[in-house]
Each structure stands twice: as structure tokens, then as C-alpha cells.
């Protein structure tokens, strides 16, 4: 709400009200979770300060991609265009698009090696870089990425690695009969769907804040409006969502427990920071 020329966050308890001042001049984005409302006067002040405002699901990431998240972009002529202009400068060149797509795939594997190399909880479940099957799958994929002559081959390489990781994860968690099916109702498949949507939420947030339209993908179908969201989400999906979907399924976790595990890992391993850095780096492609 707006009060005395400031934007305030108000919580109403039965016996008292509490106010927190939001320093809008130093704020880039405000994400409003479930049950939050905002006044028109506050929106006017935020727009004047160039603050992006988003409505999201709980935990700052939506359950159902764009259907549960709404973005309100300040209509200011002074909002920076650095990243969208950088993205557009290479996007119309097919070779440069392939270069960025390969860069994303390499960063994805580097992130996996980094996280699985230090996360003790994952290592205790067998998800570690020293695992021969995992090391072999990553090494082969790194070599294959370099050789890919086009995006189609790169997508095949990505899909093959993910398929191998499904198999490794199923073996580690003793789920021998696992088959990846989006419509399946078993816990592992349901958790994978749920976790992937959380990753899409982070990717959508990254692109909105940097001002890059979702349709300018480098890998996924460029006829789909949200294709770039899928490209960016792939940076973290196999590293943070895939193993925990199988671990939580093995432990009989609830949907809410799995969701909480994902959100904690996003914070623990700075997933959003990593996505921002990757997209910024790509937008500087010469």
C-alpha cells in the first residue's frame, strides 16, 4: 500500500498491524505470493520507480507456468534495454544462435558437476561426480556438444543425457520399472512434472527482469511463445529437480514436501543467480 509518500508492506493480525517500508528506489522486482494484494496508489509509485511487480504461486515460483503468474511491467521509457538489445544482436544469426545453445548446454553440465560435487545430501544418495555411470554420461555429452552441427542434434544430445540420468536415478533409488511419462500418476513422474514447472517459474522471472521476450529461443521450438523459458530452465532441471524427484518418491514424500525441498535447493545452490549470469553472458555474445 502507499502511505505518506512511501510504499509499505502491511500485515494485519487480530490485535495489531505491522508496517515495513519498501525502499523502491533500490528495488528491481517485487514478487507477490499467494494471498497478497496491492493498491492502485502503490502500483503507481512502483511504476514511476521502474519496479517490476509479479504475482506468483507460493515460494515465488508458479506451479503451472504462465497460468499462475502475472507480470506488470512499468511503462517507462527509461527502463534499461541492454540485455534485450544484446540478445537481438545475435539471435537472427543461425550460427550465433547455435553457439549460445551450446554455451547453455556446457553451463548446464558445469552446474551439475559443481552441485553434485559438493552437495552431501545428494552424494549420500549416490548422485556424485565420482559415480562411474554419471561421470561417463557427462564426459560423453561434453564431447558430443562440441561436435553438434545444428540445434536438432544438440536437442538429441540433451535428450539422450537426460534419459541416461533417468536410468541412473531409477537404479540408485531402486525404481527399476521407471518410464518417463508426463501423464503418469506415479510419484517420480508427478514430482518431475511439478519440479520442472518450478524451474520454468524461475526461468520466466529471469527473462522478465532482464526484459528478454520468451519467444526468442535458441534451442526449443521457436514457434512456441515460451520456448526461451524452456531453454533457460534446462540449465538447472537435471541438476536440482531430477535427483530429488526420485529421492522423494523413494522416501514417500508428499507433494508439498517435495516442493519445499526444491525451493530450498534453489536457494542453497543459487539457481536464480546462475540463470541470471548465464542469460547475461549469452546476451553479450559477439
C-alpha positions, 0 to 999 in steps of 0.5 A: 500500500502507499502511505505518506509518500512511501510504499509499505508492506502491511500485515494485519493480525487480530490485535495489531498491524505491522508496517515495513517500508519498501525502499523502491528506489533500490528495488528491481522486482517485487514478487507477490505470493499467494494471498497478497494484494496491492493498491492502485496508489502503490502500483503507481509509485512502483511504476514511476520507480521502474519496479517490476511487480509479479504475482506468483504461486507460493515460494515465488515460483508458479506451479503451472507456468504462465497460468499462475503468474502475472507480470506488470511491467512499468511503462517507462521509457527509461527502463534499461534495454541492454540485455534485450538489445544484446540478445537481438544482436545475435539471435537472427544469426543461425550460427550465433544462435547455435553457439549460445545453445551450446554455451547453455548446454556446457553451463548446464553440465558445469552446474551439475558437476559443481552441485553434485560435487559438493552437495552431501545430501545428494552424494549420500544418495549416490548422485556424485561426480565420482559415480562411474555411470554419471561421470561417463554420461557427462564426459560423453555429452561434453564431447558430443556438444562440441561436435553438434552441427545444428540445434536438432542434434544438440536437442538429441544430445540433451535428450539422450543425457537426460534419459541416461540420468533417468536410468541412473536415478531409477537404479540408485533409488531402486525404481527399476520399472521407471518410464518417463511419462508426463501423464503418469500418476506415479510419484517420480513422474508427478514430482518431475512434472511439478519440479520442472514447472518450478524451474520454468517459474524461475526461468520466466522471472529471469527473462522478465527482469532482464526484459528478454521476450520468451519467444526468442529461443535458441534451442526449443521450438521457436514457434512456441511463445515460451520456448526461451523459458524452456531453454533457460530452465534446462540449465538447472532441471537435471541438476536440482529437480531430477535427483530429488524427484526420485529421492522423494518418491523413494522416501514417500514424500508428499507433494508439498514436501517435495516442493519445499525441498526444491525451493530450498535447493534453489536457494542453497545452490543459487539457481536464480543467480546462475540463470541470471549470469548465464542469460547475461553472458549469452546476451553479450555474445559477439 
